[in-house]
Amino acid sequence: MKILMLCILLVSVNAQTSWSGFRGDGNSHSVAKNLPISWSDTKGVAWKFSISDYGQSSPVIWEDKVFVTSNEGNMKETLCIYCIDLKKGSLLWKKTFPSSVKSKRNKMVAQAASTPVVDGKGLYAFFESGDLIAVDFEGNILWQRILTKEYGSFKGNHGIGSSLAQTTNSVIVFVEHEGPSYLMSIDKKTGKNIWKNNHSARVSWTSPLVSQNEIIISSNGSVEVYSTSDGKLLWFINGIKKNTVPSPSCNKDIIVIGSSAKNWCMAIRRTGKAKVMWNANVASSFASPLITTDNVYFVNRAGIVFCLNLLTGKKRWSSRLPSSVWASPINVGDYVYFFCKDGTTIIAKENSEKLQQISLNKLSVGKTLVYGVAVTDNYFVFRTGKEIIAVSTVEFKNN
């Protein structure tokens, strides 16, 4: 009984204190407690941490450590991993690595856009240069690979933006570009391939989602579901338009995908024989769709939120946010959080009738924008191109 209670406690602690990858659990849900509901530049900011370089990846959190990636130089010649103390906002360590492929910095091309994954043993980071690096919690290299050297250079106008996913024992890497593309599972301990599936050339920025021993991919014309154990393709649906940026979301029965083309945001029944449940006359831009108990939320390029009935796809309401959105919305308990590019956060009651706003909170982000947000007990951690900002309900450490 004592062992069982200890295991339950450990699971609870990890669930509450960790945001382990892109969109946390991959679906932008959290069980974090005691989150702030009001903040500004002068109220509620626990700390700010400036970086000397630039990056677009979201932060990830493991217990009391925040990790972010970036790259330095006009040719993005140096790759960076930062480890920051969650409670103090102080730098624990920074590790740099020479980039295997140098390319001129351009705001229209990926700049450390891939969000890493973290578990109890290490951090796994991927860069648009093809460098895949695993480090421990002191920043020591566990293993390192150069995928561009192994499988060919990345081609395309916007670079590689797909984030990593993970299972207990493996890192999932998805590369789609104008050259030979692939999905692969890599052993966390050794850095060696468990399996690799080759794809034809196909460009997207979408990230894989791991759920129920399956890898779900929505990208550039299709939805595909693979087995995590051996990479076997379980089922697919083709003929979809412009599903190149939003990543899929799911619950145990339904997969929802976003598309920048109207009528191509859709829900698919994942149990039994895969079947399209509905198509919606809305569009989804950078942010991925958010599933709650009864609803699904899409945000389009103009910053308009659409709330749809999850089972029928029927529109319940729409509302315009203060600005457009890059970061995906997050659901915690009864609240939905919408993070605008300009630093504005709308906190709303999860509601089927209207946008029931609880608060509007604004942080100054200068000439950059909010790329991603991580959530853990007491904290939201925002990532802009050159700064990490923590807002919190706990005592402030620095400003």
C-alpha positions in Angstrom: 0.0 0.0 0.0 2.8 2.4 0.8 4.5 1.7 -2.5 1.2 2.3 -4.3 0.6 5.6 -2.5 4.1 6.7 -3.4 3.6 5.9 -7.1 0.3 7.8 -7.1 2.1 10.8 -5.4 4.9 10.7 -7.9 2.5 10.7 -10.9 0.5 13.5 -9.3 3.7 15.6 -8.8 4.9 15.1 -12.3 1.5 15.8 -13.8 1.3 19.1 -11.9 4.8 20.4 -12.2 5.9 19.4 -15.7 5.1 20.8 -19.1 7.1 18.3 -21.0 6.8 19.2 -24.7 5.0 21.1 -27.4 1.6 22.0 -26.0 2.5 20.2 -22.8 0.8 16.8 -23.1 0.4 17.5 -26.8 -3.2 18.6 -26.4 -2.7 21.9 -24.5 -4.3 20.6 -21.3 -2.9 21.0 -17.8 -3.9 20.2 -14.2 -1.7 23.0 -12.8 -3.0 24.6 -9.6 -3.1 28.2 -8.2 -2.6 29.9 -11.5 -2.7 33.7 -11.7 -5.8 35.3 -13.3 -4.5 38.9 -13.4 -1.2 40.4 -14.4 0.5 43.3 -16.2 4.0 44.8 -16.7 3.8 46.1 -13.1 1.8 43.4 -11.4 2.3 39.6 -11.2 5.6 39.3 -13.1 7.7 37.0 -11.1 10.8 37.4 -13.3 12.1 38.1 -16.8 15.1 36.5 -18.4 16.7 38.0 -21.5 18.6 35.9 -24.0 21.3 37.2 -26.3 20.0 35.4 -29.3 16.6 34.5 -30.9 14.3 31.5 -30.8 10.7 30.5 -31.6 10.3 27.3 -29.7 8.0 27.0 -26.7 9.5 26.6 -23.2 9.3 23.2 -21.5 9.3 22.6 -17.7 10.4 19.7 -15.6 9.8 20.3 -11.8 11.7 23.5 -11.0 13.6 23.8 -14.3 12.6 25.7 -17.4 14.3 24.8 -20.7 14.3 26.9 -23.9 16.3 26.7 -27.2 17.5 29.3 -29.5 20.3 30.1 -32.0 22.9 32.8 -32.3 24.6 34.7 -35.1 23.5 36.1 -38.4 24.1 32.7 -40.0 22.5 30.9 -37.0 25.9 29.3 -36.5 25.5 28.6 -32.8 22.8 26.4 -31.2 21.8 27.2 -27.6 20.0 25.3 -24.8 19.2 27.3 -21.6 18.2 25.9 -18.2 16.5 28.5 -16.0 15.5 28.2 -12.3 11.6 28.3 -12.3 11.4 30.0 -8.9 14.2 32.5 -9.2 14.4 33.2 -12.9 18.2 32.8 -12.7 20.4 30.9 -15.3 21.4 27.5 -14.1 23.4 26.8 -17.3 23.6 27.5 -20.9 25.2 25.1 -23.4 26.2 26.0 -27.0 26.9 23.8 -30.0 28.2 24.6 -33.5 25.4 24.4 -36.0 26.0 21.7 -38.6 24.3 23.7 -41.3 24.6 27.5 -41.4 21.8 29.6 -43.0 21.2 33.4 -43.1 18.8 34.6 -40.4 15.4 35.6 -41.8 12.2 36.3 -40.0 10.3 34.1 -42.6 12.5 31.1 -41.9 12.6 28.9 -38.8 14.7 30.2 -35.9 15.0 27.4 -33.4 11.3 26.8 -33.9 11.2 23.2 -32.8 10.1 22.7 -29.2 12.1 20.2 -27.3 10.8 17.4 -25.1 11.9 16.6 -21.5 11.5 13.7 -19.1 13.0 12.7 -15.8 16.3 11.8 -17.3 17.1 14.5 -19.9 16.2 17.1 -22.5 16.0 16.3 -26.2 16.3 19.2 -28.6 16.0 19.5 -32.4 17.1 22.3 -34.7 16.5 23.3 -38.3 20.1 22.5 -39.0 19.3 18.8 -38.5 21.2 18.7 -35.1 19.4 16.4 -32.6 20.9 16.7 -29.2 20.2 14.9 -25.9 21.5 16.4 -22.6 21.1 15.6 -18.9 19.9 18.1 -16.3 23.5 19.5 -15.9 23.8 20.1 -19.7 26.1 17.2 -20.4 25.7 15.6 -23.8 24.1 12.1 -23.7 24.2 11.6 -27.4 24.1 13.7 -30.6 23.1 13.2 -34.2 23.1 15.2 -37.4 20.1 14.2 -39.4 21.0 16.4 -42.4 24.3 14.5 -42.7 22.6 11.1 -42.4 19.5 11.6 -44.6 20.1 14.8 -46.7 19.8 18.5 -46.3 16.5 20.2 -45.6 15.0 22.1 -48.5 12.2 24.7 -48.5 11.3 28.4 -48.1 10.5 28.4 -44.4 12.8 25.8 -42.8 11.9 23.0 -40.4 9.4 23.9 -37.7 8.0 20.6 -36.5 8.4 20.0 -32.7 9.5 16.7 -31.1 7.1 14.3 -29.5 7.9 11.4 -27.1 6.9 8.1 -25.6 8.3 6.7 -22.4 11.3 5.3 -24.2 11.6 7.2 -27.5 11.8 10.6 -29.2 9.5 11.0 -32.2 11.0 13.1 -35.0 8.9 14.3 -38.0 10.6 16.0 -40.9 8.7 17.2 -43.9 10.3 19.4 -46.6 10.9 19.7 -50.3 13.3 16.7 -50.2 12.9 13.2 -48.9 10.9 13.3 -45.7 10.4 10.9 -42.8 8.9 10.0 -39.5 11.2 8.2 -37.0 11.4 6.9 -33.5 14.7 7.2 -31.7 15.7 5.4 -28.5 16.2 7.9 -25.6 19.0 5.9 -24.0 21.2 5.3 -27.1 20.1 7.8 -29.7 19.7 5.0 -32.2 16.7 4.4 -34.5 14.0 2.2 -33.3 12.3 2.6 -36.7 12.1 5.0 -39.6 9.4 5.6 -42.2 10.3 7.4 -45.4 7.9 9.8 -47.0 7.8 11.6 -50.4 8.6 15.3 -50.4 5.8 17.2 -48.6 6.1 20.6 -46.9 4.6 21.3 -43.5 5.3 22.8 -40.1 2.9 20.6 -38.1 4.0 18.5 -35.2 3.2 14.9 -34.3 0.9 14.0 -31.5 1.4 10.9 -29.4 -1.8 9.4 -27.8 -2.8 5.9 -26.8 0.2 4.2 -28.3 -0.4 6.0 -31.6 1.3 8.8 -33.5 -1.2 11.2 -35.1 0.0 13.4 -38.0 -2.0 16.1 -39.8 0.0 17.5 -42.7 -0.2 18.9 -46.2 -3.1 16.8 -47.6 -3.5 13.9 -45.2 -4.2 12.6 -41.7 -2.1 9.6 -40.8 -2.0 7.4 -37.7 1.0 5.2 -36.9 1.8 2.6 -34.2 4.4 4.0 -31.7 5.9 0.5 -31.3 6.9 -0.3 -34.9 5.9 2.7 -37.0 3.2 0.7 -38.8 0.6 2.9 -40.7 -2.7 2.1 -39.1 -5.0 4.3 -41.2 -5.0 7.5 -43.2 -7.3 10.0 -44.9 -6.2 11.9 -48.0 -7.5 14.8 -50.0 -7.4 17.5 -47.2 -6.5 21.1 -48.1 -4.0 23.4 -46.3 -3.4 21.5 -43.1 0.2 22.5 -43.0 0.7 24.4 -39.7 -1.8 23.5 -37.0 -1.1 20.3 -35.2 -3.8 17.7 -34.5 -5.7 17.5 -31.2 -7.5 14.5 -29.8 -9.4 12.9 -26.9 -9.8 9.1 -26.6 -12.5 9.0 -29.3 -12.0 11.9 -31.6 -9.2 13.6 -33.6 -9.6 17.2 -34.6 -7.5 18.8 -37.3 -7.1 22.5 -38.3 -6.7 23.9 -41.7 -6.2 27.5 -43.1 -8.8 26.7 -45.7 -12.5 27.0 -44.7 -14.5 23.7 -44.7 -11.3 21.7 -44.0 -11.2 21.9 -40.2 -12.7 18.6 -39.3 -13.3 15.9 -36.6 -12.5 12.2 -37.2 -13.8 9.3 -35.2 -10.7 7.4 -34.2 -12.3 4.3 -32.7 -13.2 1.4 -35.0 -13.0 2.4 -38.7 -11.8 6.0 -39.0 -14.6 8.2 -40.2 -15.0 12.0 -40.8 -17.6 13.2 -38.3 -17.9 16.8 -39.6 -16.2 19.6 -41.6 -16.5 23.1 -40.3 -16.8 26.4 -42.3 -14.0 28.0 -40.3 -10.2 28.3 -40.7 -7.3 27.6 -38.3 -4.0 29.4 -38.7 -0.9 29.1 -36.5 -2.6 27.9 -33.3 -3.6 24.3 -33.0 -7.3 23.4 -32.2 -8.2 23.0 -28.5 -10.6 20.3 -27.4 -12.5 20.6 -24.1 -15.2 18.3 -22.7 -18.0 19.5 -25.1 -16.3 22.0 -27.4 -13.5 22.6 -29.8 -11.8 26.0 -30.3 -10.2 27.3 -33.5 -8.4 30.6 -34.0 -7.9 32.0 -37.5 -5.3 34.3 -38.9 -7.3 37.4 -38.0 -7.5 36.4 -34.4 -11.1 35.3 -34.4 -12.0 32.5 -32.0 -14.6 30.0 -33.1 -16.3 27.7 -30.6 -17.9 24.6 -32.1 -19.8 21.7 -30.7 -17.3 18.8 -30.5 -19.7 16.1 -31.6 -21.6 18.0 -34.4 -19.2 20.7 -35.5 -22.0 23.2 -35.2 -20.8 26.8 -34.5 -21.8 27.9 -31.0 -20.2 31.4 -31.1 -17.2 33.4 -32.4 -15.4 36.4 -31.0 -12.4 38.6 -32.1 -9.3 38.6 -29.9 -7.2 41.8 -29.4 -4.7 40.6 -32.0 -3.7 37.5 -34.0 -2.3 34.4 -32.3 0.8 32.2 -32.8 0.7 30.2 -29.5 -2.0 27.6 -29.1 -4.8 28.2 -26.5 -4.6 26.2 -23.3 -7.3 24.6 -21.1 -6.9 24.4 -17.3 -9.9 23.3 -15.4 -12.9 25.6 -16.2 -10.8 28.2 -18.0 -9.5 28.6 -21.5 -6.5 30.9 -22.1 -5.9 32.7 -25.4 -2.4 34.1 -25.9 -2.1 36.9 -28.5 1.0 37.7 -30.4 1.1 41.2 -28.9 1.4 40.0 -25.3 -2.3 40.1 -24.5 -3.9 37.1 -22.7 -7.6 36.6 -22.6 -8.8 34.3 -19.8 -12.3 33.0 -20.4 -14.7 30.7 -18.7 -15.1 27.4 -20.7 -18.6 28.1 -22.0 -20.8 26.8 -24.8 -22.9 30.0 -25.1 -20.4 32.9 -25.5 -16.9 34.1 -24.8 -17.3 34.7 -21.1 -14.2 36.8 -20.4 -12.7 36.6 -16.9 -9.8 39.0 -17.4 -7.6 40.7 -20.0 -3.9 40.8 -19.2 -1.1 42.6 -21.2 2.6 42.2 -21.2 4.9 44.4 -23.3 6.8 42.3 -25.8 8.4 45.1 -27.9 9.1 44.3 -31.6 8.9 40.5 -31.1 5.8 38.4 -30.3 4.6 35.6 -28.0 5.6 32.3 -29.6 4.6 29.8 -26.8 3.5 29.5 -23.2 4.2 26.7 -20.7 2.1 26.1 -17.6 2.9 24.6 -14.2 1.7 25.1 -10.6 1.6 28.9 -9.8 3.2 29.9 -13.1 2.7 30.8 -16.7 6.0 31.0 -18.6 5.9 33.0 -21.8 8.4 32.8 -24.6 9.1 35.7 -27.0 11.9 35.8 -29.5 14.4 37.2 -27.0 12.9 36.9 -23.6 11.4 34.5 -21.1 8.7 36.0 -18.8 7.1 34.2 -15.8 3.9 35.5 -14.3 3.0 33.9 -11.0 0.9 33.9 -7.8 4.0 33.3 -5.7 6.3 35.9 -4.1 8.3 37.8 -6.8 12.0 37.1 -7.1 13.1 39.8 -9.5 11.7 42.0 -12.2 
